[in-house]
Amino acid sequence: MTSLLDVENLTLDFDTDEGRITAVDNVSFSLEAGEIMGLVGESGSGKSTIGRLLFRFYDISAGAIRVDGQDVRDVQQLSLRQAIGVVPQDTVLFNDTIWNNVAYGCPEASDEAIWKAIDMASLRSFVESIPDGVATIVGERGLKVSGGEKQRIAIARVLLKNPAILLFDEATSALDSESERSILKAMADISANKTTLVIAHRLSTVVDADRILVVDGGEIVEQGSHQELLTQDGQYARLWQMQQTTNG
């Protein structure tokens, strides 16, 4: 049976002034329909590069990426990007209303569908608590709403798009702990019926993932559930302990 996302022997090389470097080295994994996978590692480990390769921001040097059995090099970029929805660390909002920022995910969507996306992103209580509601102007790059609400708008926008695969790329890394917990709950609720890849430096973001891949130097060095990786007492366990100590 074909997985929704298959990554096979993925390699990405770059030519630089210092010579040829390998950013991603022989990475393989499969993501099944309905599965939540975490991709973690320290800064510069290559995890976000892997996410960008899914979108074909770069063409790979070797290996293959397949979405529902189709090699991403054999389909149009527009078709590929319609199948994947991204919530990035730095959400891009337009200087327009909350409603129009959400509706951007699918401009032809009905009002009912937009409200459903707002509800699924746990955004309704916020919009009902402000005087202009969904007609509120968010400001340039969303400066008139909090970081947490920006991320909820981004989540609602992606849900309205209704892609086959959700990609959260450091989506909570810039938030305080309380905002992160709130966004993680929204992410968990919507991921129940979606296939989800969560790229994170902060390990608390992925503790409930079905499977976690640890990336270092562009390679997968460990994989398992949160508890399995702690039991292995390897790099993930070291990062977890370090982050718990820092947060404490």
Backbone bond lengths (Angstrom), bond angles and torsions (degrees), N, CA, C in turn:
res aa  C-N    CA-C-N  psi(-1)  N-CA   C-N-CA  omega(-1)  CA-C   N-CA-C  phi
1 M - - - 1.475 - - 1.532 110.08 -
2 T 1.320 117.45 132.81 1.449 122.32 -177.85 1.534 110.60 -74.99
3 S 1.339 116.07 132.60 1.453 120.52 174.05 1.520 109.19 -74.90
4 L 1.327 116.36 159.32 1.458 118.99 179.22 1.530 110.30 -66.80
5 L 1.336 116.39 -38.46 1.457 121.28 177.85 1.523 108.72 -131.83
6 D 1.328 116.34 122.62 1.459 122.31 176.98 1.519 109.22 -121.45
7 V 1.316 116.26 126.03 1.462 122.24 174.91 1.521 106.51 -117.78
8 E 1.335 116.58 120.71 1.462 120.88 -172.54 1.528 110.69 -125.80
9 N 1.346 115.82 117.13 1.475 122.49 174.74 1.529 112.02 49.52
10 L 1.321 115.82 45.14 1.465 121.98 -174.17 1.532 110.61 -72.17
11 T 1.334 116.16 126.89 1.460 121.72 178.81 1.521 108.94 -135.77
12 L 1.331 115.86 137.44 1.463 121.34 176.22 1.515 108.31 -133.45
13 D 1.341 115.94 120.22 1.462 122.68 177.41 1.521 109.54 -112.79
14 F 1.343 115.22 145.48 1.457 121.14 175.51 1.527 109.28 -123.23
15 D 1.337 115.55 143.33 1.469 120.44 170.36 1.527 108.13 -92.89
16 T 1.322 116.45 126.46 1.462 122.03 179.12 1.534 108.94 -126.39
17 D 1.324 115.44 175.49 1.467 119.92 177.46 1.526 111.26 -63.04
18 E 1.341 115.71 -26.55 1.464 120.57 179.85 1.528 112.37 -89.55
19 G 1.336 116.62 1.05 1.456 120.17 -179.45 1.519 111.36 117.36
20 R 1.295 116.81 -169.72 1.465 123.11 -176.35 1.533 109.72 -85.29
21 I 1.330 116.99 128.01 1.462 121.23 178.39 1.526 109.42 -120.14
22 T 1.324 115.80 152.77 1.459 122.03 178.54 1.528 108.69 -106.07
23 A 1.343 115.84 115.25 1.467 120.63 -179.03 1.524 111.88 -87.37
24 V 1.327 116.34 -34.80 1.469 122.49 177.29 1.524 106.92 -133.67
25 D 1.328 116.31 131.10 1.464 119.61 -170.54 1.529 112.29 -127.39
26 N 1.338 115.79 103.68 1.467 122.22 170.11 1.536 112.82 56.13
27 V 1.328 116.40 49.08 1.472 122.46 -178.11 1.530 109.67 -89.97
28 S 1.326 116.35 131.72 1.469 121.58 177.22 1.525 109.85 -135.95
29 F 1.331 116.36 135.96 1.463 121.49 170.98 1.522 108.56 -166.00
30 S 1.319 116.02 161.09 1.460 122.71 175.30 1.514 109.09 -125.67
31 L 1.308 115.83 141.56 1.457 122.59 179.10 1.515 107.95 -120.25
32 E 1.333 116.16 114.49 1.465 121.15 -176.49 1.525 110.74 -82.65
33 A 1.314 115.68 158.39 1.461 120.72 176.30 1.528 109.80 -58.20
34 G 1.319 116.79 129.51 1.456 122.05 179.25 1.511 115.15 85.12
35 E 1.337 117.94 -2.80 1.464 121.44 -177.49 1.528 111.07 -87.08
36 I 1.332 115.81 148.08 1.462 122.07 173.11 1.523 107.65 -111.88
37 M 1.323 116.72 120.95 1.463 121.69 -179.83 1.520 109.63 -120.11
38 G 1.328 116.36 136.09 1.447 121.78 174.36 1.519 110.52 -100.03
39 L 1.320 116.44 142.42 1.456 122.45 176.25 1.528 105.99 -125.62
40 V 1.333 116.30 109.60 1.466 120.03 -170.37 1.523 110.56 -126.87
41 G 1.321 114.67 164.28 1.453 121.07 178.16 1.512 109.17 162.19
42 E 1.310 115.42 168.64 1.452 120.05 179.43 1.528 110.13 -72.15
43 S 1.329 116.70 166.97 1.466 121.08 178.80 1.527 109.40 -57.96
44 G 1.340 115.86 134.93 1.454 120.25 179.81 1.512 114.51 83.32
45 S 1.343 117.70 6.97 1.469 120.58 -177.41 1.530 112.85 -76.44
46 G 1.336 117.37 -20.26 1.455 121.23 179.80 1.517 114.40 110.24
47 K 1.340 117.97 -0.03 1.471 119.89 -174.82 1.530 112.25 -66.13
48 S 1.327 117.93 -42.27 1.464 119.81 -179.93 1.522 111.17 -71.53
49 T 1.327 116.96 -30.02 1.467 120.49 176.01 1.521 110.47 -61.95
50 I 1.330 116.62 -40.63 1.466 120.72 177.53 1.531 109.78 -60.28
51 G 1.333 116.72 -42.08 1.464 120.46 177.40 1.515 112.06 -61.14
52 R 1.325 117.16 -40.87 1.464 120.50 -179.85 1.524 111.48 -67.94
53 L 1.325 116.24 -31.58 1.463 119.71 178.12 1.530 111.23 -65.86
54 L 1.329 117.19 -31.82 1.465 119.88 178.13 1.524 110.51 -61.13
55 F 1.330 116.20 -32.60 1.459 122.06 -179.39 1.528 112.88 -88.53
56 R 1.330 116.33 -2.03 1.466 122.17 -176.08 1.525 112.36 62.04
57 F 1.340 116.34 37.62 1.453 118.61 169.64 1.528 109.10 -68.81
58 Y 1.334 116.89 -27.51 1.456 123.18 169.32 1.524 107.42 -127.67
59 D 1.326 116.12 155.87 1.452 120.10 170.16 1.521 108.42 -94.90
60 I 1.318 116.46 137.10 1.454 121.78 -174.46 1.526 110.61 -72.27
61 S 1.342 115.71 155.99 1.463 121.61 178.26 1.521 111.40 -84.69
62 A 1.330 116.46 -32.00 1.471 121.28 179.78 1.517 108.84 -158.02
63 G 1.348 115.15 161.57 1.456 120.00 179.10 1.521 111.83 92.00
64 A 1.329 116.25 -161.08 1.462 120.60 -177.13 1.523 110.94 -154.97
65 I 1.329 115.80 148.21 1.464 123.30 170.55 1.521 106.27 -122.12
66 R 1.314 116.96 124.18 1.459 120.67 -179.08 1.526 109.66 -123.59
67 V 1.327 116.29 133.34 1.462 122.90 173.69 1.521 107.05 -112.20
68 D 1.327 115.85 116.62 1.465 122.19 -177.07 1.534 111.30 53.05
69 G 1.338 114.98 41.05 1.455 121.01 175.60 1.518 115.84 86.71
70 Q 1.340 117.77 -8.27 1.456 121.09 -177.80 1.528 110.86 -101.90
71 D 1.325 116.40 128.54 1.460 121.18 176.60 1.527 108.53 -65.28
72 V 1.343 116.58 131.11 1.470 119.81 -175.65 1.530 112.00 -64.10
73 R 1.341 117.55 -19.23 1.467 120.25 178.53 1.531 111.87 -77.51
74 D 1.339 115.44 -12.25 1.469 119.53 -177.19 1.523 112.78 -101.98
75 V 1.321 117.36 3.54 1.465 120.34 179.60 1.523 109.06 -122.55
76 Q 1.330 116.38 159.80 1.457 120.41 177.63 1.523 110.22 -67.84
77 Q 1.341 116.01 145.15 1.464 119.53 179.82 1.526 110.92 -59.16
78 L 1.329 117.94 -37.16 1.465 120.81 179.12 1.520 110.49 -60.04
79 S 1.325 117.13 -45.80 1.459 121.78 179.23 1.526 110.96 -62.64
80 L 1.339 116.62 -42.86 1.463 121.18 179.19 1.526 110.79 -61.53
81 R 1.316 116.24 -46.43 1.467 119.98 -174.70 1.523 112.31 -74.71
82 Q 1.326 117.33 -18.03 1.462 119.87 172.04 1.532 110.91 -72.40
83 A 1.337 116.40 -24.55 1.465 120.83 -177.48 1.513 112.63 -84.36
84 I 1.352 117.53 -13.12 1.460 122.18 -176.43 1.521 109.29 -124.82
85 G 1.331 116.58 130.45 1.453 121.58 175.73 1.514 110.17 -112.22
86 V 1.341 117.55 132.92 1.464 122.15 -174.30 1.520 111.28 -116.16
87 V 1.340 115.45 133.07 1.463 121.40 166.72 1.525 106.28 -112.31
88 P 1.345 117.97 104.75 1.462 120.74 -175.54 1.527 112.05 -86.64
89 Q 1.322 115.25 175.11 1.462 120.65 176.00 1.527 110.54 -65.36
90 D 1.314 116.01 -45.29 1.461 121.28 -177.95 1.525 108.40 -106.49
91 T 1.325 115.57 91.99 1.460 120.88 -177.47 1.525 110.99 -68.92
92 V 1.306 116.28 132.56 1.463 120.97 177.87 1.524 108.64 -92.79
93 L 1.326 116.34 111.87 1.465 121.90 174.76 1.520 109.22 -111.31
94 F 1.325 115.59 147.65 1.452 121.54 178.00 1.531 109.43 -89.49
95 N 1.324 116.34 154.27 1.464 121.10 177.70 1.526 108.30 -76.34
96 D 1.338 113.70 72.40 1.463 121.88 -173.90 1.529 107.03 -148.61
97 T 1.318 117.07 -170.14 1.460 120.69 -177.94 1.529 111.74 -75.98
98 I 1.324 115.13 160.05 1.466 120.13 173.55 1.523 109.22 -57.26
99 W 1.317 116.51 -42.98 1.466 121.68 -178.35 1.533 111.17 -57.56
100 N 1.326 116.58 -49.89 1.458 120.19 -177.52 1.527 112.35 -68.98
101 N 1.332 117.02 -30.72 1.462 120.02 176.45 1.521 111.19 -67.74
102 V 1.333 117.03 -38.42 1.466 120.12 175.89 1.529 109.83 -69.97
103 A 1.339 116.49 -45.46 1.470 121.74 -176.28 1.521 112.71 -62.62
104 Y 1.324 117.86 -20.06 1.459 121.56 178.84 1.539 111.44 -58.35
105 G 1.336 117.14 -26.37 1.462 120.69 179.27 1.523 112.50 -63.09
106 C 1.331 116.74 -28.14 1.471 121.28 177.66 1.529 106.91 -159.15
107 P 1.327 117.88 87.27 1.465 121.88 -171.86 1.526 114.62 -56.37
108 E 1.333 117.81 -25.98 1.468 119.87 -178.74 1.528 112.78 -89.95
109 A 1.331 117.99 4.83 1.470 121.51 -176.75 1.530 111.50 -66.16
110 S 1.317 115.42 151.37 1.463 121.11 177.26 1.525 110.20 -77.26
111 D 1.336 115.83 162.00 1.466 120.01 175.75 1.521 110.58 -57.71
112 E 1.321 116.56 -39.35 1.467 120.99 179.93 1.532 111.09 -60.59
113 A 1.328 116.89 -42.39 1.466 121.01 -179.70 1.526 110.95 -67.35
114 I 1.327 116.77 -37.40 1.470 120.20 179.13 1.531 110.04 -66.48
115 W 1.332 117.28 -43.49 1.462 119.88 177.78 1.533 111.19 -64.11
116 K 1.323 116.62 -36.00 1.462 119.63 178.14 1.523 110.48 -63.18
117 A 1.337 117.24 -42.16 1.461 121.44 177.96 1.522 110.73 -64.50
118 I 1.332 116.72 -39.96 1.469 121.20 177.42 1.521 110.24 -61.69
119 D 1.328 116.46 -42.25 1.469 120.36 179.00 1.526 111.23 -65.71
120 M 1.332 117.60 -44.12 1.458 121.40 -177.72 1.526 111.88 -64.70
121 A 1.331 116.70 -28.78 1.460 120.88 177.82 1.526 112.07 -88.51
122 S 1.336 116.99 8.95 1.470 122.67 -179.68 1.529 111.37 54.17
123 L 1.322 115.09 43.13 1.464 121.45 -176.95 1.526 112.84 -103.94
124 R 1.352 117.10 -14.49 1.467 119.50 -173.31 1.531 112.30 -63.15
125 S 1.328 117.59 -43.05 1.474 118.95 -177.46 1.527 110.73 -60.88
126 F 1.336 116.72 -35.05 1.467 119.70 177.64 1.519 110.98 -67.38
127 V 1.330 117.99 -49.01 1.467 119.52 -175.72 1.527 110.87 -67.65
128 E 1.331 117.33 -29.20 1.462 119.50 178.77 1.529 112.32 -78.39
129 S 1.340 115.82 -12.37 1.472 119.43 -178.69 1.521 112.60 -93.30
130 I 1.322 118.25 -6.15 1.465 121.30 -178.66 1.529 109.63 -112.25
131 P 1.343 116.25 148.24 1.480 120.29 -169.99 1.524 114.99 -55.00
132 D 1.323 118.13 -43.36 1.473 120.33 -175.87 1.517 113.05 -94.14
133 G 1.323 117.61 1.13 1.455 121.01 176.26 1.520 112.73 53.95
134 V 1.345 116.76 -134.25 1.469 120.85 -177.44 1.528 112.12 -70.18
135 A 1.340 117.37 -10.08 1.476 121.05 176.75 1.525 111.61 -86.41
136 T 1.329 117.76 2.68 1.462 121.80 179.55 1.531 110.47 -65.72
137 I 1.334 116.24 131.57 1.462 121.62 175.82 1.529 108.44 -79.62
138 V 1.331 116.85 128.12 1.472 119.70 -174.47 1.522 113.10 -83.15
139 G 1.348 117.80 -12.85 1.461 120.42 -179.64 1.523 111.69 87.13
140 E 1.317 114.53 170.20 1.465 120.59 179.99 1.522 109.95 -61.06
141 R 1.341 116.31 122.17 1.473 123.55 -178.64 1.536 112.13 57.86
142 G 1.344 116.55 22.82 1.461 120.31 175.44 1.506 114.60 77.62
143 L 1.332 117.83 25.01 1.465 120.82 -174.05 1.527 113.44 -68.87
144 K 1.352 117.57 -15.29 1.468 119.60 -177.54 1.526 112.73 -91.56
145 V 1.339 117.41 1.90 1.465 120.60 174.48 1.526 108.39 -124.17
146 S 1.332 116.15 158.81 1.461 120.30 -177.48 1.523 110.97 -72.24
147 G 1.331 115.31 166.38 1.454 120.12 177.67 1.519 112.53 -58.16
148 G 1.327 116.18 -41.07 1.460 120.47 179.57 1.515 112.55 -64.65
149 E 1.333 116.48 -41.25 1.463 119.45 179.54 1.530 111.38 -71.01
150 K 1.329 117.07 -33.75 1.473 119.80 174.30 1.530 110.02 -58.57
151 Q 1.345 115.54 -43.89 1.459 118.65 -178.89 1.523 111.14 -67.40
152 R 1.327 117.97 -35.98 1.469 120.55 177.05 1.529 110.77 -64.64
153 I 1.325 116.94 -39.60 1.463 120.41 177.02 1.531 109.18 -62.88
154 A 1.331 116.33 -41.61 1.467 120.43 178.79 1.525 111.21 -63.70
155 I 1.337 116.76 -41.02 1.465 121.28 178.54 1.533 109.87 -64.57
156 A 1.341 116.73 -44.94 1.467 120.05 179.05 1.525 110.52 -60.96
157 R 1.320 117.01 -40.66 1.474 121.63 179.46 1.527 110.59 -60.92
158 V 1.334 116.55 -44.51 1.467 120.78 -179.28 1.528 110.62 -68.00
159 L 1.339 116.46 -39.14 1.464 119.48 179.09 1.523 111.15 -64.12
160 L 1.322 116.42 -36.49 1.467 119.88 177.86 1.530 110.28 -65.74
161 K 1.312 116.25 -35.09 1.477 121.29 176.21 1.523 110.68 -63.16
162 N 1.343 116.06 -32.95 1.473 123.10 177.01 1.527 112.77 58.16
163 P 1.342 117.89 56.44 1.458 120.55 -179.74 1.531 111.35 -80.06
164 A 1.327 115.77 165.37 1.465 120.26 177.69 1.522 111.26 -72.94
165 I 1.346 116.45 -31.92 1.467 122.18 -175.81 1.521 109.13 -126.63
166 L 1.337 115.98 133.07 1.459 121.77 174.25 1.521 108.79 -103.39
167 L 1.342 116.64 135.43 1.453 122.42 176.92 1.519 108.60 -123.68
168 F 1.330 116.15 112.93 1.466 121.21 174.62 1.528 106.84 -99.49
169 D 1.333 117.18 111.27 1.457 121.82 -176.00 1.526 109.47 -107.15
170 E 1.339 115.70 96.08 1.473 122.04 -178.33 1.532 110.44 54.15
171 A 1.339 116.28 39.95 1.466 121.37 -169.89 1.524 113.51 -68.68
172 T 1.344 118.63 -17.61 1.473 119.95 -178.89 1.519 112.85 -119.74
173 S 1.336 117.62 4.88 1.463 119.89 -170.61 1.521 113.69 -66.93
174 A 1.339 117.53 -24.18 1.462 119.61 -178.28 1.526 112.82 -94.75
175 L 1.342 117.25 4.58 1.459 121.07 -174.61 1.521 111.30 -98.32
176 D 1.348 115.33 155.78 1.463 119.30 172.36 1.522 108.86 -73.72
177 S 1.340 116.48 169.05 1.467 121.21 -172.37 1.523 112.67 -60.19
178 E 1.354 117.36 -41.10 1.459 120.63 -178.48 1.528 110.93 -66.11
179 S 1.343 116.48 -44.26 1.464 120.21 178.25 1.517 110.81 -64.83
180 E 1.351 116.27 -38.63 1.456 119.38 179.63 1.524 110.98 -62.12
181 R 1.337 117.31 -45.29 1.470 120.46 -179.88 1.523 110.67 -58.99
182 S 1.321 116.56 -41.13 1.459 121.17 -179.84 1.526 111.26 -65.53
183 I 1.335 116.83 -43.67 1.467 120.98 179.54 1.525 110.36 -68.41
184 L 1.339 117.70 -38.57 1.466 120.65 178.80 1.520 111.48 -61.03
185 K 1.339 116.30 -37.26 1.473 119.50 177.61 1.530 109.82 -63.88
186 A 1.340 115.92 -44.20 1.468 119.55 178.61 1.526 110.50 -62.81
187 M 1.341 116.57 -41.00 1.460 120.79 178.61 1.521 110.82 -62.64
188 A 1.335 116.75 -42.56 1.471 120.59 -179.54 1.520 111.00 -64.43
189 D 1.333 116.62 -39.84 1.471 121.09 -179.37 1.531 110.92 -63.26
190 I 1.321 116.59 -44.77 1.460 119.10 -175.57 1.522 111.59 -79.33
191 S 1.337 117.47 -26.28 1.465 120.59 -178.16 1.517 112.34 -74.06
192 A 1.332 117.13 -14.25 1.465 120.50 -177.89 1.519 111.67 -57.83
193 N 1.337 117.48 -31.28 1.465 121.11 -178.19 1.525 112.22 -117.91
194 K 1.339 116.17 20.30 1.464 120.76 -179.16 1.525 109.63 -130.30
195 T 1.321 115.75 159.99 1.453 121.40 171.34 1.520 106.97 -94.04
196 T 1.333 116.30 122.95 1.462 119.76 -164.45 1.520 112.19 -131.57
197 L 1.333 115.73 132.66 1.459 122.84 172.65 1.524 107.12 -115.75
198 V 1.338 116.31 122.71 1.461 121.79 -177.88 1.527 108.65 -113.48
199 I 1.336 116.54 112.43 1.467 121.72 176.72 1.521 107.46 -95.05
200 A 1.329 116.80 126.39 1.460 118.95 -172.97 1.522 111.74 -151.61
201 H 1.315 114.78 145.45 1.466 121.05 167.52 1.528 109.28 -93.03
202 R 1.337 115.42 -37.05 1.465 121.68 179.76 1.525 108.69 -81.15
203 L 1.321 117.59 111.59 1.468 121.81 -171.16 1.525 113.21 -66.92
204 S 1.333 117.82 -23.97 1.466 120.15 178.75 1.524 110.97 -60.32
205 T 1.328 116.84 -21.06 1.463 121.42 -179.88 1.523 111.95 -67.49
206 V 1.341 118.55 -26.71 1.461 121.21 -169.48 1.529 113.95 -118.40
207 V 1.327 118.74 10.25 1.470 119.66 -174.21 1.532 112.52 -61.18
208 D 1.320 117.92 -25.83 1.464 120.57 -178.51 1.525 112.84 -97.28
209 A 1.332 118.11 7.21 1.458 121.36 179.53 1.531 110.33 -66.58
210 D 1.334 116.45 150.05 1.460 120.59 176.75 1.522 110.81 -64.57
211 R 1.338 115.72 -35.91 1.461 121.08 -178.44 1.521 108.66 -149.42
212 I 1.323 116.59 143.18 1.458 121.83 -179.42 1.522 108.14 -124.63
213 L 1.340 116.20 130.59 1.457 121.81 174.25 1.524 108.45 -106.70
214 V 1.330 116.53 131.26 1.463 121.97 178.74 1.525 107.99 -101.47
215 V 1.337 116.19 123.18 1.461 121.84 -176.83 1.525 109.48 -108.47
216 D 1.312 116.00 135.43 1.464 121.89 176.07 1.526 108.10 -147.24
217 G 1.326 116.90 127.79 1.446 120.53 -179.72 1.511 113.36 60.00
218 G 1.345 116.68 31.07 1.452 121.08 179.24 1.518 114.59 79.12
219 E 1.342 117.58 6.46 1.465 121.94 -179.57 1.526 110.41 -120.22
220 I 1.322 116.64 153.53 1.467 121.13 171.44 1.519 107.69 -84.28
221 V 1.331 116.06 117.57 1.468 120.01 -175.00 1.529 112.54 -106.17
222 E 1.337 117.30 -19.54 1.472 121.85 177.81 1.508 108.39 -150.75
223 Q 1.334 116.98 154.59 1.455 120.53 171.01 1.518 110.35 -155.92
224 G 1.335 115.07 152.43 1.458 121.74 -179.33 1.507 109.30 155.73
225 S 1.325 117.16 -174.94 1.470 121.26 173.37 1.528 108.86 -76.22
226 H 1.314 116.05 170.34 1.467 120.85 178.44 1.531 110.38 -54.93
227 Q 1.324 117.00 -48.59 1.463 120.45 -177.18 1.523 111.49 -67.65
228 E 1.333 116.84 -39.88 1.471 120.52 178.75 1.524 110.99 -62.40
229 L 1.322 116.79 -40.43 1.462 120.48 -178.92 1.523 111.35 -70.29
230 L 1.327 116.87 -35.17 1.467 118.64 175.38 1.525 110.36 -64.75
231 T 1.334 116.20 -38.93 1.468 120.83 179.78 1.530 111.34 -65.97
232 Q 1.335 117.18 -33.31 1.469 120.72 179.08 1.521 112.10 -65.45
233 D 1.342 115.84 -22.79 1.467 121.43 176.92 1.529 111.72 55.90
234 G 1.342 115.64 43.94 1.458 120.85 179.57 1.512 111.80 -110.84
235 Q 1.326 116.48 -139.57 1.458 121.10 -175.51 1.525 112.18 -66.15
236 Y 1.340 117.25 -41.64 1.464 120.27 179.09 1.531 110.35 -60.53
237 A 1.332 116.13 -46.41 1.469 120.41 -179.84 1.527 110.70 -61.43
238 R 1.322 116.80 -38.45 1.462 120.23 178.43 1.534 110.66 -65.42
239 L 1.341 117.21 -44.84 1.461 120.74 178.55 1.529 111.46 -63.70
240 W 1.334 115.95 -40.06 1.466 120.65 179.43 1.531 110.46 -61.84
241 Q 1.319 116.10 -47.32 1.459 120.10 -179.30 1.524 110.73 -63.32
242 M 1.309 116.87 -41.28 1.465 121.39 -179.76 1.528 110.26 -64.14
243 Q 1.341 117.53 -43.12 1.461 120.35 -179.45 1.527 111.90 -70.30
244 Q 1.329 117.11 -36.34 1.462 119.93 177.78 1.525 110.23 -64.73
245 T 1.323 116.41 -40.29 1.469 121.35 178.94 1.519 111.00 -64.90
246 T 1.355 115.74 -41.91 1.462 121.08 179.68 1.521 111.06 -65.36
247 N 1.347 116.53 -43.12 1.454 120.60 -179.06 1.508 111.95 -70.68
248 G 1.330 116.00 -27.95 1.466 119.36 -179.55 1.497 112.51 -75.23
